[in-house]
Structure formats: C-alpha cells, structure tokens
Amino acid sequence: MAEPINLNRYRKTKARAEGKARADANTVKFGRSKAEKTLDQARSDKARRDLDGHEQDP
C-alpha cells in the first residue's frame, strides 16, 4: 500500500510554491537595486533644481 498523504499539507505547499514563483516574476519585472533608485532620485532632483533655476520673476 502507498503511504497516505496529507492533502492540507500538499495544498499549502503548492500555494507557497505558486506564491514564490509569482514573487520571483514580480522581482524580475519591477525590481530595481538601491543604486538604481538613488540614481533616479538624484536625476529627478537635479532636473527640478535646473527647472527652478530658469524661472523668471513676474
């Protein structure tokens, strides 16, 4: 006879694996390193400063 399996454990393990696969896909799709985030922030700050520097007084 085969060993009985716990269906709840199987279901939870399967759900965990699917969640991990979804998380890995999102990491590839949306993930950015901290260096990339800080570089983008620095670039946007510089662009804002440059734009503010070109304002004319009314």
N, C-alpha and C positions, 0 to 999 in steps of 0.2 A: 504494500500500500504506500501511496505517496504521503509525504508529510503535509499536514494541514497548514494552510496559510492564513494569516490574519488579514482580512480584507480591509479593515480600517487602516492598518499599518501600510498596506500596499497603496491605498488611495492617498494617504498623506505623503508617502514617499514620491508618488507620481506627481502630486500637486507641487511639492517642493522642487522637483526637477524642472517642471514646466516654469515655475516662477523664476528659478535661477537662469534658465535659458532666455526668458523674457528680459531679465535684468542685464544679462550679458549683451543682448541685442541692443538695449537702450544705451548701454555704456558705449558701444561702438557708434551708435547713431548720434547721441547727444553729448557724450563725454568729452571734456576738454581738460587739459592739465592746468595746474595752478599758474604756471608760467604763461600759458596762452591767455588765461583770463586776466591776469595782471597787465599783460601787454595790450590787450584790447581796451582795458580800462584806462591805461596811460595814453593811448592814442586818442580815445574819445575826450579825455580831459584836455589834451593839447589842442584838439580841434575846437573845443568850446572856448578855451582861452584865446586862441587865434581869432575866432569869430568875434568874441567880446572886444578884442583889441581893435577891431576895424569899425566899431560903432561910431557914428557921428553924433555930436551933440545937437539937440533940436534947437 
